[in-house]
């Protein structure tokens, strides 16, 4: 997996999850799409379903606490992946906290 090689060079990847919306806003559907990107601009879009196994290299990447998974609400995305599919994501960091630490405020 190319993103894994990029993460060995620079141990930060982008992470985001998407799911379909249903009419009941109080219920969230399982994660349907996992998006992972490297600092070199490479992107992997992984469609998830309960019947499929996660590619082994991607599981290793997500489980490695030395590789930072950055994005917005990555902690929540990691919880969704664990709850929906048993995928253990370690090393998440929400970029909003970094923005606050350097004095930036959302628009």
C-alpha positions as CSV (number, residue, x, y, z in Angstrom):
1,X,0.0,0.0,0.0
2,X,1.6,3.2,-1.2
3,X,0.1,5.4,1.6
4,X,1.8,3.0,4.2
5,X,5.2,3.7,2.5
6,X,4.5,7.4,2.6
7,X,3.6,7.2,6.3
8,X,6.9,5.5,7.0
9,X,8.6,8.5,5.5
10,X,6.4,11.1,7.2
11,X,4.2,9.6,9.9
12,X,1.1,11.7,9.5
13,X,-1.9,10.7,7.4
14,X,-5.3,12.3,6.8
15,X,-8.4,10.4,7.9
16,X,-12.1,10.9,7.4
17,X,-15.2,8.7,7.4
18,X,-18.5,9.1,5.6
19,X,-21.8,7.3,6.0
20,X,-25.2,7.6,4.5
21,X,-27.8,9.8,6.1
22,X,-31.2,8.4,6.9
23,X,-34.4,10.2,7.7
24,X,-34.1,9.7,11.4
25,X,-31.4,12.3,12.4
26,X,-31.0,10.6,15.8
27,X,-29.6,7.4,14.2
28,X,-26.3,7.2,12.3
29,X,-25.8,4.5,9.7
30,X,-22.5,2.5,9.8
31,X,-19.4,4.1,8.2
32,X,-19.7,3.5,4.4
33,X,-16.5,5.1,3.2
34,X,-13.0,5.5,4.8
35,X,-10.8,8.1,3.3
36,X,-7.0,8.0,4.0
37,X,-4.4,10.4,2.5
38,X,-0.6,10.8,2.6
39,X,1.5,14.0,2.7
40,X,2.4,13.3,-0.9
41,X,-1.3,13.7,-2.0
42,X,-2.0,10.0,-2.4
43,X,-5.6,9.1,-1.4
44,X,-7.2,5.7,-0.7
45,X,-11.0,5.5,-0.7
46,X,-12.1,2.3,1.0
47,X,-15.8,1.3,0.8
48,X,-16.8,-0.6,3.9
49,X,-19.4,-3.2,4.5
50,X,-20.0,-5.6,7.3
51,X,-19.3,-8.6,5.0
52,X,-15.8,-7.5,4.0
53,X,-12.4,-7.7,5.6
54,X,-10.2,-4.6,5.9
55,X,-7.0,-4.9,3.8
56,X,-4.2,-6.1,6.2
57,X,-1.9,-3.2,5.4
58,X,-4.6,-0.7,6.1
59,X,-5.4,-2.3,9.4
60,X,-1.7,-2.1,10.4
61,X,-1.6,1.6,9.3
62,X,-4.7,2.5,11.4
63,X,-3.5,0.5,14.4
64,X,0.0,2.0,14.5
65,X,0.0,4.7,17.3
66,X,3.3,6.2,15.8
67,X,1.4,7.3,12.7
68,X,-0.8,10.3,13.4
69,X,-4.2,10.2,11.9
70,X,-5.3,13.8,11.5
71,X,-8.4,15.5,10.4
72,X,-11.6,17.0,11.9
73,X,-13.4,14.8,14.4
74,X,-10.9,12.0,13.9
75,X,-11.5,10.8,17.5
76,X,-15.2,10.4,16.7
77,X,-14.4,8.7,13.4
78,X,-12.1,6.2,15.2
79,X,-14.9,5.4,17.6
80,X,-17.4,4.8,14.8
81,X,-14.9,2.5,13.0
82,X,-14.4,0.5,16.3
83,X,-18.2,0.4,17.0
84,X,-19.2,-0.4,13.4
85,X,-16.5,-2.8,12.3
86,X,-14.1,-3.5,15.3
87,X,-11.3,-1.6,13.6
88,X,-8.9,-0.2,16.2
89,X,-7.6,3.2,15.2
90,X,-4.7,4.6,17.3
91,X,-2.9,7.9,17.2
92,X,-5.8,10.2,16.2
93,X,-5.5,14.0,16.4
94,X,-8.2,16.6,15.7
95,X,-6.8,19.5,13.8
96,X,-9.1,21.9,15.5
97,X,-7.0,21.6,18.7
98,X,-3.9,22.5,16.8
99,X,-5.6,25.5,15.3
100,X,-6.6,26.6,18.8
101,X,-3.1,26.0,20.1
102,X,-1.6,28.4,17.6
103,X,-4.4,31.0,18.1
104,X,-6.5,30.4,15.1
105,X,-10.3,30.7,15.4
106,X,-12.9,29.1,13.1
107,X,-14.7,31.4,10.7
